[in-house]
Amino acid sequence: MMVVKNAALTLKMEIMNLHELKILMLALLIGVYQGCLANTYSVAVDIGHSKQNPGATSARGKPEFDFNRDLASILQQVLSADNIMSFSIGEHGDIVDAKQRSAIANAQNARFFVSIHHDSAQLKYFKIWRWQDIDRPYCDQFSGFSLFVSRKNPQLQKSLHCARMIGQALRQKGFTPTHHHAEPIAGENRTWADQQNGVYYYDNLAVLKTTNMPAVLIEAGVIVNRNDEKMLEQFSTRHRIASAIIQGIRDCKVLD
Ligand SMILES: [Zn+2]
């Protein structure tokens, strides 16, 4: 009788263990599933401007939107190669409302938002040169990258830390920040957040203040500068910029 009772107890314990094992397996599967979801949409790559509003025009007449799209494409390739999953916003050039961009990133629960842009300068600094039989405005006075964060973003400290780390990585790869957005004139007059690493505050930038996650806008270089434009069109330059952005994202641990 005792043997039967012990056998029944052992059976009951095995059933319980099986039940617990099932719960454990389910929890593990949910964890893996959530991990996959989190990784699937880690980084939102926002392609600045649209076909309707293409942004700045380069010294040789190319729209900023094209530069943004081409750099974003390489950034996504390098992210993928580094096992960081991303999705792009505005790659077809059909998003006109900036809030739509942050709404997409928020809906996808992106863990980091980076908006890709290329820079210009104030009109008073432009000169005219002739390129392919057309007179075109250019400005060689300013050169380099800029990074922007908004103090209205709900995760300012993380945004700022990531912008600093991206700026630092760009500097380590030989790029230099431009200081022209801090000039106290109309259209500029931005406050430095980190001068050494090229980070400014731009509080009312819609994509930065309406995103729920840490967000940074990068002006990768000055396309109205004739030398910068040529350099920024090269695959090797784009690849170095993309690698620096990824290095910065890793260093600021926003995806951990
Ligand atoms: Zn732009």
Residues whose N, C-alpha, C, O or C-beta is under 5 A from the ligand:
A	BS01	ZN	G48 G55 H117 H118
